[in-house]
Amino acid sequence: MEMRKIGAFISSLRKKQGMTQAEFAQRLGISHQAVSKWERGESLPDIGMLPAISRLLEASIDELLAGESKIVLVQETASVQSAAGEEQYIIEKPQGEESIDEEVSVAIEIEPAEAQVEEQEEQEEQDDDSNDTDDDSHPSLQAILRLAPFLGSDTIDEMLGYVEEGRLSADVIQGLAPFISKSSLARLVDKAALGKLDMRQLGGLAPFLDTEQIDRLVLQAEEGTIDWQVVQALAPFISRDTLDRLVDRIAAGSIDARQIVGLAPFLSRESIEKLLEHVESGLLGADILSSLAPFIHKEALEKLVRGMLEKTLTRSAE
């Protein structure tokens, strides 16, 4: 699970419900500092609190843990004939779903676990002592970033603008990541793709980027306009189709196989098998096998090794 993505999702749902952190925390029976830590991606809610959070934010537990909304498909309307011959329609809904016409009132009274109370008290003490300052009059950047969950998108965008202008450290991007709007993320990707922003500054944004944006950055690496190390950082979030395409481009000689080896943990079985075929054909050197070995099916690896051994013995006999 990506804590920052979950935190950002909780933050957006809370704001959608029109609750402040303090109100949300009060309804859960915990401190607002605990909620703040969730939304900053520094910790996750206790599993026992998920049902209450789910009801308050009107999101399923699966959605909370995934950090994103999931579309629930309603079954198609079934047409039936009434006894009077009139056509009637019955809409079936998934089991467990409450009618949207029903008004549900839920009173939530949860006592936080002892360990969580201690954590909250410790965090409160830290927050009380956290009026960090660079000097007597200017609050530190860290103190400002701690306020990110409370800031509007306009203020977040303004801070990003200062980073792009070089007036603020790029570390700000990492701190603001869960709260950056989609349009601002797209702008940052555009600037990085054009070489106007150091790609290393975007490393922490990968969990929040769309698949299309990530694939675009991969394409830029293929074309040599950005460093291939960016692809390694984005690997867990690259689409399967794009990874398969990268493997196919090895045969065309447009990508160095050593660049793909670092992506091995995320490649499909079919792509791994293609790489093995390239080794068997001599297109790729056998030296990459040691890097791929942990991800190769045992039977396929043993078959390949036997074939290599047979060729070695044949050459020795000659």
N, C-alpha and C positions, 0 to 999 in steps of 0.2 A: 504494500500500500504506500502511496505517495502522500506523506503527511501534509505537505504544503498544498497539494491539490485538494485534499479533503478539507483543510482549513479554509481555503478560498471558497469552496462550495458552501460550507456552513455559513461563512460570512455573507455570501450573496443571498442565500435563502433567508437569513435573519433580516437583512435589509429589506428584502422583498416583503416580509411580514410586517415591516414597519417597527421593528423592535430595536432598541439600543442594546449594546452589550450588557449593560446593567439590568435592563428589563428581562432580557433573555436569561441571564444568570439567576435572577430572582425567581423566575418561574420554574427553573430547574433545581433551585435550592442550593446553589453553589455560588462561589465568588466570581465577580466579573474578571478577575485576573486569570482564573482557570479558562474561561471562555476566550480571553485574549490570547492565551498560549495556544489554544486549538487553532484559532484563526490565523495566527502567525506561523502555523506549521511546526511548532516546537513540541507539541504533544498531541495525543489522541484522547478522545473521551473514553471513560471507562465503559467496558462493554455493557455493563448493567444499565447505563444511562441511555443507550441507543434507542430503545423503544420510546422514551419520553421525548428525546430530541426529534425523533422521526415524526411524532404526533405534532409537536410544536411547529416544525418547519414544513409539515405536509410533504414529506419525502419518505420513500421507503428506506429501510436499513441498507438494502443492497445499493441504493443510489448514494447514500451517505458514505459507505465504504469505498465506492468507486469514485466518488468525488465529481459526479456528473449525473444529470437527469437521464432517465431512460424512457423511451416512448412506449407506452402501454397500448397495445392494439386491442380494440374492442371487437368482439366477434360480430360478424355480419348480421344484419337484421334478418330474422326469419319470418317469412310470410305464412300465415295460417288462415284458414277459413273458420269463421265463427259459426255457431249453430244456426244463426239467421242467414247464413250465406254471405255475410259481409266479410271483406278482407281485413284482417287485423295484423298488426306487426308487434312482434315481441323482440326486444333488444336484450340479448344475453350479455352479461358482464362477467369478468373473471371472478372466480371464487375469492371471497375475502374482501372484495371491494365494497365500500359503503356507497349508498346512493348519494348522488351529488345534491339531491333535494333534502337530504336529512341534515339536520343541524345537530352537530355533535359537540357537546360541552365536556371537556376533560379537565379535571382538577388534578394538577401534578404536585405531589408533595413527596420529594425524594430527599432522603438524608444521605449526604455524601459519605463514602466509605472513609474509615479512619485514615488510611494512607493518603487518600485524596485531600482530606482536610489538612493534614500535615503539609502536604505539597502546596496547598493554597496559602496557608499561613506563611510558609517560607517564601512563596512568590510575593505575597503582600509586603513582607519585610524588605525584600529586594526592591520592589517597586517604590516603597517609601524612601529608600536610599538611592533611587536611580535618577535623581535630578542631576545627571552628569552634565558638566559644562566644560567647553574647551577653554573658556576664560570666565570672568565674572558676569558677562552679559550675554553670551551666545550659547544656546543649548547645543549639545553635541549631536552629530548626525544620528547616532544610535538612539538617542532620546526621541528624535523626530520619527525615525522608522518605527518605533514602538507605537506610534499613533496611527500608523498606516490603516489598520482596520476601521478607523473612524473617519477617514478622509474620503472626500468625493472624488469622482473620476477626473474632474477638471484639475484638482490639486495634484493628483497623482501624475497626470499628463504634464503639468507644469514642471514637476520635479524631474521627470524623464527628459524634458527639454533641456534642463540645466546639465544633465549628464551628457546629452548629445553635443552640447556647446562646450563641454569640458570644464564647466564651472563646478560640477559635483563629481565625486568619485564614482566609477562604474559599479562599485559595491552596492550602490543604491538600488541598482536594477535587481540584484538578488533579493534584497530586503523587501522590495515592492512587488516582486513577481506574482504572488497570489492575488493581487488587487489591481493588476494592470488590465485595462479594457482590451477587448478583441481588436478594436481598430488600432490601438497603440501598439499591440503586439505585432500586427501586420506591418505597421510603419517601421518598427525596429528591424523586422526581417528584411524589409525592402532595403533599408540602409545598409544592413550587413551584406546582403547579396550584391550591392553596388560598391562594396568596399569602403563605405563611409562610416562603418562602425565595426570595432574589433569583435570578431565572432566569439572570442573567448568570453565576452561580456554577456553573451546569450546562453552560455552553457546551462545556467540554472533555470532557464525559461522553458526548456524542452518539455516538461510535463504539461505546460499550459498552451503549447503551440498546436495548431490544427495539423492533421496529417498532410494536407496540401502544402502547408508552409514548411514542414520538415522535409518533405520530398523535394521541394524547390531548393532548399539548402544543399541537399545531397547532390542534386543536378549541378549546382554551382561548383561543388567539389570535383565532380567528374570532369567538368570543363576547365578545372584548374584555376578558377578565379578566387576560391577560398581554400584554406588549408584542409587536407584530408583528415586531420585530427578532429575536426569538427564532426565528421561523420561518426568517428569512434564515440564521441560524447553523446551523439544523438541516437546511437544504435538501438537502445531499448524501445525507442518510439518510432522507428522507421517502419513503414508498412511492409508487409510480406512481399507484395508485388514488386516494390522497389528493390528490396534485397535480392529477390530472384533475378531481376534485371541486371543488377551489378555482377552477379555470378556469370550470367550469360555474356557479359561484355569482356570477361577474361579471355574467352576463346577468340574474341575479335582482336585481342591484344591492346585494347584501349585502357585496360585497368590492370595494374600490377596485382598479382595474386596475393602478395604479402599484405596488401591493404585490406583484402577481404578476410584474411585469417583472423584479424581482430574482431570481426563480426560473427565468427563461428557460433558463439552461444545463441545467436538470434536467427540463424539460418534454418530454413526448413529442411526436412530429411531429403527432399528431392534435390535441393541445392547442394547439400553435402555430397550426395551421390554423384552429381555432375562434376564436382571437384575431384572426386575419386577417379572418375572416368578420364579426366584430364591428366591425372597422374599416370594412369595405366597407359594412355596413349603417348605419354612423353611430353605432352604440352606443358605440364607443370612438373617441377622437380619433386623428388620424393622427400626432400627436406621439409616440406610443409606438413607432412603427415603427422609429425610429432605434435604439431599445434592443433591439428584437426582431430587427433585420436580420441580425446575425451567425448567427442560429439558424433563419432562414427559408430554405427551399429556393429556389434561384435562380430557377427557372421560376415558382414561385408568387409570389415578390416582384415579378418583372418584370410578371406579369399584373396584379397589384394596382396597380402604379404606372401602367401603361397605362390602367387603368380610371379611376384618379384624375385622370390627365392629360386623358382624354376629357371627364370631368365638368367640369373646370376650363375647357377650351376651349369647351364648350357654354354655360356660364354667361357667359363673356366675349363670345360671339357674340350672346347675348340682350341 
